[in-house]
Amino acid sequence: MINTNDILTVHFIGDTQLKPTIKILHRSNKTVKFKHDGEIVKRKVHNRNGQEFIYPFGQYSFSPIAYK
């Protein structure tokens, strides 16, 4: 479960060596907020097979995901 102050690792399908992190600033029931490039961004929390994750840069083909 993703909670406030958690550190999530961002995973890229095209570069498995690149693993930046993001810190969750706020968690609501369905969304999270975090800071990216100086801006606070709000994203929907997705759940697949009991694992919560987010698309930190938006959802598109080959988009990275972030999870604990």
HELIX and SHEET records of a PDB file:
SHEET    1   A 5 GLU A  39  LYS A  44  0                                        
SHEET    2   A 5 THR A  31  HIS A  36 -1                                        
SHEET    3   A 5 THR A  21  ARG A  27 -1                                        
SHEET    4   A 5 ILE A   7  HIS A  11 -1                                        
SHEET    5   A 5 ILE A  65  TYR A  67 -1                                        
SHEET    1   B 2 HIS A  46  ARG A  48  0                                        
SHEET    2   B 2 GLN A  51  PHE A  53 -1                                        
END                                                                             
